[in-house]
Amino acid sequence: MWPTSLEAVICALTPDGCAPQRCLRWAEGPAWSGSGQYLVFSDIPNNRQVRWLEEDGHVSIFPSPSGFSNGNTFDWDGRQLSCEHLNRRVVRYEHDGKVTVWGDPLW
């Protein structure tokens, strides 16, 4: 169930009653989870990540706060890796919800 236009994507990612410019001021760092069949991207000004499920178009927030993360990708086991700007580190989100730090601090 892929959105067919930019407007459809914005509507899918915007909670009812919330103007898109307030809910999604800046989004980047998209990554596709082939094993989970979802798109994740960073909403940096709001310090969170947003997840869109292909199956039913459901949108959820994970994680929040995200450490102003960006640079998302997935490893071969389907675990998400992200660069946290606030904490100056790279983290991996395990399947059980735990966070593994890969590099701290990086700069």
N, C-alpha and C positions, 0 to 999 in steps of 0.2 A: 504494500500500500504506500507507494511513493507519492509525495506531494507533487503536483504538476506545475506549480508556479512559486515564485518567491513569496507572494501574498499567502499562499496556502501554508508554506513553511512558517511564516510569522504567526499566522493564526494558530497553527498546531503548537507552537512553542510559547504562546502567550496565554496565561491564565485568564479565565473569564473576568471581565471588568477591569483589566489592566491594559493601559495603553502600551503598545510595543516599545515606544521610545523610553518608557520607564522600566520595563521588565528586561529588555535585551538591549542595553545601550551599546555593548561592544562584545561581539562574539567571534572567537577564532580558535585555532588549534583543533580542527575537527579530526576525528579518528573513527574508523568503522571497525566494530567488533564482529568478525565473521562468525565466531562461535556463539555469540550472544544475539546476533542480528539486531544491533542497535548502533546509533550514531551518538558519539559523545563530543562535546565541545566545551570550551572554557568561556564563561561569562565573567571576565576579569574584573570589571568595576564592582560587580556584586559579590566577588570573592566566592564563586561557586562554579560547579560544572553542571551541565544540563545533559540529560540522556533522553533520546527519542527512540522508542521501540518501533521497529518496522512492522511487527505483527499487527498491532492495533492502533498505532499512532500515539500511544500514551507517552506523556512527557513527565520526567521526574528530575529532581535535583539530587545530585550526588557527586562528590561530597560537598558539604557546606559547613564551615568555611573550607576553602580549598587551598589556602596558602597562596592565593593569586596565581594559581597554576596555569600552565599552557604547555605547548609542545607535547601533546598526547600521542601515544601509540600503544600497540598491544604486542605482547610477546607471543611465542609459538603455543604457549599454554592458555592463551586468552586472558592473561592478566594485564591490566592497564598500567602503563608507566606515564608519569607526568613530571614536568619540571615546576617546582614551586619557587616562585620569585621571592615571596616573603621570607621563606626559610632558607633560601639559597641552597636547594638540594633537589635531587632526583628521587622520586618515590615510586614504589610498585604497590598496587592495591591487590592483595591476595584474595582468593576466592572466598575465604572465610571472613573478609572484611578488615583484616589486619593490614597495617601499612608497614612495608619494609623499606628502609632508607638505603639507597644505593650509593649516594655520594653526599657528604655533608661536611663543611660547606664546599661548594664548587668554585667560588670566586671570592 
